[in-house]
Structure formats: structure tokens, C-alpha cells
Amino acid sequence: MEYTTGAPSWRLVLRRALGGLRPRRPGQRQRGWSIAVPLIGLAAGLLFTTSATTADGTSLRDDRRPQLAQLIADKRTRLDGREKRAADLRAAVDQDAAKLADVDEPVKSARARADAMRGGAGFTALRGPGITVSLNDSPQRITGTGVDAPENDDLVVHQGDVQAVVNALWAGGAEAMSIMDVRVISTSAVRCVGNTLLLHGQVFSPPFKITAIGEPTAMHRALESAEGVQQFRTAVADFGLGYQETVERNVTVRAYDGSSDLRSAEVTE
């Protein structure tokens, strides 16, 4: 005989109940069903109790789904209202701008004049025929100390050499110019430190390429007659510096895209 302490487990009860369904041996009394039926009912009750405990006394379906759908609907309604409000405000701004069109006519006129001068100021790209001048340091190295031996300054391009070419090209009718593909404008300043060139905060190494758009013949003549350019050409012959002119049939000078703020200015007498 089997004894247990406490409440029997549902597996034990179910096993006992199912055990009562085994075929009878010959001569055995039909008392299995009378015992199995109440035991099966007891096992089912235990299963229902376990399910209710797992659900913690609440419904196994999510009753919050209708509330969530309502919350989404409310948010969408408020969003639609705000979008309509924004559209109404934009329409009101457009109406006010149209009413002020006549009052702002002087401003519009000033903007039109400024836009017309953007090309001359260097803020629009320009394409056309021109000349490219390249200046380069000498490949020679100092090997002697005699009177005729070159010095370091004789073998490099200087700030004055670049400025001489730039001024000659402007004098020859250049309409737009760039140095190392950087647009030259009224506030551009060429500075050299050693054999490097500084332009609008950028540092460049030789060869220095200067491109100008304009009538090539006129600019070539201006280069031929410029004293500073002629001095550099003499150094080319004496020390092997590099000088090259190239006629451009169709070249592009990009628009200036840096800062145009003028920090200081001085009037020369």
C-alpha cells in the first residue's frame, strides 16, 4: 500500500485514474470506473486551478488593446490639427509678404544690383579662353661657396615673383583669376613662407599655377613687358627656375567659396 503526506500531485492522481482504465483480468469486478471518474474530475480541477494561478487571477487576453488603439487615434487627431495650424500660419506669412512687396522694393532693387556684381567680385564661376602661368623652384643644389655660386634665395620662387605675374595678368585685361585653383578676389593676399605659398588660409607648395581668363595675346604682351616677370625669367636662365606659359582655349575659373569679410583696410596716398 502507498502512503503520501500532504496533497497528492496531479500527475499522481492522473496516473492512478488512468490506471483504473486497464483491462480487467478474468473474474475481476467492475469497480475501476467507479473510482476513476471522481479521480479524473479531481485532476481536471487541479489543472484549472494551476491555470488560474499562472494568469494571476486576470484574463489571458490583453484588455489594454482597445485603450492603445484609442490613444493612437487621439495622437493622430492632435497631429492633424497641428499640421493644419502650421499650414494656416504659412499661408498667412505668404499673404503678409505679398502685401509688403511694394514696401520692400528698395531692398529688392539693392539685391538685384548686388547679384549683378557677383560675377565681377568673384562669387560666380567663369569659363573662357585665357593663359596659365606655372612658376617652379630650381632643381639645382648649392655645391660651392664661390662668388658666382647661387644662394638658397636664388633657387626658389618668391612672393614678389607670384605677385609680378598676377599684376601683369590683371594689367593685360584678365577678367577672372585663380592661384592653385583658388579664386582671387579683392581681399586675396599672396604670402610666401620659405618656398610655400599661403592663400586664404591654405598652404601650397611649388609649382605655383596661376590661371587667368581673358584675351591670351593681350595678357602675353603684358607678361613680356612686366619688369618683375622679366627679372624672374633672367633667374630662370641663370639658376634653372621653372617658368611656363600655356594658352588655354577654354578654361574654368571656379567661384570663390570662402569668407568675404574685410577685417581691415588702408587708404594709400
DAMO-V672151 format. One record per residue. N is the residue number from 0. RES is the residue in three letters. PHI is phi in radians with two decimals (* if undefined). PSI is psi as a letter, one per 30 degrees, with the letter a starting at -180 (NA if undefined). NEAR is the number of other C-alpha atoms within 12 Angstrom. Layout:
N/RES/PHI/PSI/NEAR  N/RES/PHI/PSI/NEAR
This chain:
0/MET/*/k/3  1/GLU/-1.91/k/7  2/TYR/-2.05/k/8  3/THR/-2.31/l/10  4/THR/-1.93/k/7  5/GLY/1.38/a/6  6/ALA/-1.38/k/13  7/PRO/-1.22/k/18  8/SER/-1.26/l/18  9/TRP/-1.20/f/23  10/ARG/-1.12/e/19  11/LEU/-1.13/e/20  12/VAL/-1.12/e/27  13/LEU/-1.15/e/26  14/ARG/-1.10/e/18  15/ARG/-1.15/e/25  16/ALA/-1.15/e/25  17/LEU/-1.18/f/23  18/GLY/-1.09/f/20  19/GLY/-1.29/f/23  20/LEU/-1.61/g/21  21/ARG/-1.15/k/16  22/PRO/-1.02/k/15  23/ARG/-1.33/k/14  24/ARG/-1.40/l/10  25/PRO/-0.98/k/7  26/GLY/1.54/f/8  27/GLN/-1.42/k/10  28/ARG/-1.31/l/12  29/GLN/-1.48/i/16  30/ARG/-1.97/g/15  31/GLY/-1.16/e/21  32/TRP/-1.15/e/20  33/SER/-1.12/f/14  34/ILE/-1.58/e/20  35/ALA/-1.21/e/23  36/VAL/-1.07/e/21  37/PRO/-1.14/e/19  38/LEU/-1.21/e/28  39/ILE/-1.10/e/26  40/GLY/-1.09/e/18  41/LEU/-1.12/e/24  42/ALA/-1.12/e/26  43/ALA/-1.11/e/19  44/GLY/-1.11/e/17  45/LEU/-1.12/e/22  46/LEU/-1.11/e/19  47/PHE/-1.11/e/16  48/THR/-1.14/e/16  49/THR/-1.11/e/16  50/SER/-1.10/e/16  51/ALA/-1.15/e/15  52/THR/-1.17/e/14  53/THR/-1.09/e/13  54/ALA/-1.32/f/14  55/ASP/1.03/h/11  56/GLY/1.33/g/13  57/THR/-2.01/l/12  58/SER/-1.23/k/13  59/LEU/-1.30/f/13  60/ARG/-1.56/l/10  61/ASP/-1.49/j/11  62/ASP/-1.33/f/11  63/ARG/-1.47/f/12  64/ARG/-1.05/e/11  65/PRO/-1.06/e/12  66/GLN/-1.15/e/12  67/LEU/-1.13/e/13  68/ALA/-1.10/e/13  69/GLN/-1.17/e/13  70/LEU/-1.10/e/14  71/ILE/-1.11/e/14  72/ALA/-1.11/e/14  73/ASP/-1.14/e/14  74/LYS/-1.07/e/14  75/ARG/-1.15/e/14  76/THR/-1.12/e/14  77/ARG/-1.16/e/14  78/LEU/-1.12/e/14  79/ASP/-1.08/e/14  80/GLY/-1.14/e/14  81/ARG/-1.20/e/14  82/GLU/-1.13/e/14  83/LYS/-1.15/e/14  84/ARG/-1.10/e/14  85/ALA/-1.11/e/14  86/ALA/-1.11/e/14  87/ASP/-1.12/e/14  88/LEU/-1.16/e/14  89/ARG/-1.11/e/14  90/ALA/-1.13/e/14  91/ALA/-1.16/e/14  92/VAL/-1.10/e/14  93/ASP/-1.10/e/14  94/GLN/-1.12/e/13  95/ASP/-1.13/e/15  96/ALA/-1.13/e/15  97/ALA/-1.16/e/14  98/LYS/-1.19/e/13  99/LEU/-1.58/g/15  100/ALA/-1.03/e/15  101/ASP/-1.22/e/13  102/VAL/-1.17/e/13  103/ASP/-1.55/g/15  104/GLU/-1.01/e/15  105/PRO/-1.04/e/13  106/VAL/-1.16/e/14  107/LYS/-1.09/e/15  108/SER/-1.14/e/15  109/ALA/-1.13/e/13  110/ARG/-1.14/e/14  111/ALA/-1.10/e/13  112/ARG/-1.16/e/14  113/ALA/-1.14/e/15  114/ASP/-1.11/e/16  115/ALA/-1.17/f/15  116/MET/-1.65/f/14  117/ARG/-1.12/e/21  118/GLY/-1.12/e/23  119/GLY/-1.15/f/23  120/ALA/-1.43/f/25  121/GLY/1.68/g/30  122/PHE/-1.72/g/27  123/THR/-2.31/k/24  124/ALA/-1.24/l/26  125/LEU/-2.36/k/29  126/ARG/-2.29/k/23  127/GLY/2.94/a/24  128/PRO/-1.29/l/27  129/GLY/-3.13/a/36  130/ILE/-2.42/k/43  131/THR/-2.03/k/38  132/VAL/-1.98/k/36  133/SER/-2.05/k/31  134/LEU/-2.02/k/41  135/ASN/-2.44/l/33  136/ASP/-1.20/l/30  137/SER/-1.39/k/29  138/PRO/-1.34/f/18  139/GLN/-1.21/l/22  140/ARG/-2.18/k/19  141/ILE/-1.22/j/17  142/THR/-2.11/f/11  143/GLY/-2.40/l/12  144/THR/-2.20/g/11  145/GLY/-1.28/l/9  146/VAL/-1.10/e/7  147/ASP/-1.58/g/12  148/ALA/-1.23/k/17  149/PRO/-1.25/l/22  150/GLU/-1.81/l/19  151/ASN/-1.03/e/21  152/ASP/-1.14/f/20  153/ASP/-1.34/f/28  154/LEU/-1.89/g/29  155/VAL/-2.22/l/37  156/VAL/-1.39/k/42  157/HIS/-1.88/l/36  158/GLN/-0.97/e/27  159/GLY/-1.12/e/23  160/ASP/-1.17/e/40  161/VAL/-1.13/e/40  162/GLN/-1.11/e/30  163/ALA/-1.11/e/30  164/VAL/-1.18/e/48  165/VAL/-1.05/e/42  166/ASN/-1.14/e/27  167/ALA/-1.15/e/31  168/LEU/-1.16/e/40  169/TRP/-1.08/e/34  170/ALA/-1.14/f/24  171/GLY/-1.47/g/29  172/GLY/1.69/g/25  173/ALA/-1.08/k/35  174/GLU/-1.65/f/34  175/ALA/-2.70/l/44  176/MET/-2.59/l/49  177/SER/-2.43/k/41  178/ILE/-2.07/k/40  179/MET/0.95/h/31  180/ASP/1.15/g/26  181/VAL/-1.85/k/34  182/ARG/-1.12/k/39  183/VAL/-1.62/k/39  184/ILE/-2.16/a/34  185/SER/-1.13/f/21  186/THR/-1.72/g/20  187/SER/-1.26/k/27  188/ALA/-2.35/k/23  189/VAL/-1.58/k/35  190/ARG/-2.29/k/24  191/CYS/-2.07/k/25  192/VAL/-2.15/j/19  193/GLY/1.15/b/19  194/ASN/-1.88/g/27  195/THR/-1.97/l/24  196/LEU/-1.97/k/32  197/LEU/-1.90/k/25  198/LEU/-2.58/j/28  199/HIS/0.91/h/27  200/GLY/1.39/g/15  201/GLN/-1.87/k/20  202/VAL/-1.96/k/20  203/PHE/-2.26/k/24  204/SER/-1.90/l/23  205/PRO/-1.14/l/31  206/PRO/-1.31/k/26  207/PHE/-1.67/k/39  208/LYS/-1.84/k/31  209/ILE/-2.09/k/42  210/THR/-2.05/k/44  211/ALA/-2.29/k/49  212/ILE/-1.71/k/40  213/GLY/2.89/a/33  214/GLU/-1.33/j/26  215/PRO/-1.03/e/31  216/THR/-1.14/e/23  217/ALA/-1.12/e/24  218/MET/-1.24/e/36  219/HIS/-1.12/e/32  220/ARG/-1.11/e/22  221/ALA/-1.11/e/28  222/LEU/-1.15/e/37  223/GLU/-1.15/e/23  224/SER/-1.64/f/21  225/ALA/-1.31/k/25  226/GLU/-1.09/e/19  227/GLY/-1.11/e/24  228/VAL/-1.20/e/34  229/GLN/-1.13/e/21  230/GLN/-1.12/e/24  231/PHE/-1.16/e/37  232/ARG/-1.14/e/29  233/THR/-1.11/e/18  234/ALA/-1.16/e/28  235/VAL/-1.07/e/26  236/ALA/-1.21/e/16  237/ASP/-1.45/e/18  238/PHE/-2.11/g/28  239/GLY/1.40/g/23  240/LEU/-1.12/l/32  241/GLY/-1.77/k/29  242/TYR/-2.47/k/34  243/GLN/-2.53/k/24  244/GLU/-1.91/k/27  245/THR/-2.28/k/24  246/VAL/-1.38/k/25  247/GLU/-1.85/k/25  248/ARG/-1.34/e/18  249/ASN/-2.70/j/20  250/VAL/-2.17/l/25  251/THR/-1.94/k/27  252/VAL/-1.89/j/36  253/ARG/-1.22/l/28  254/ALA/-1.24/l/24  255/TYR/-1.31/k/29  256/ASP/-2.16/g/18  257/GLY/-1.67/a/19  258/SER/-1.31/k/16  259/SER/-1.92/g/19  260/ASP/-1.16/k/12  261/LEU/-1.78/j/12  262/ARG/-1.45/e/8  263/SER/-2.71/l/8  264/ALA/-2.64/l/9  265/GLU/-2.41/k/7  266/VAL/-1.58/k/5  267/THR/-1.63/k/4  268/GLU/-1.69/NA/3
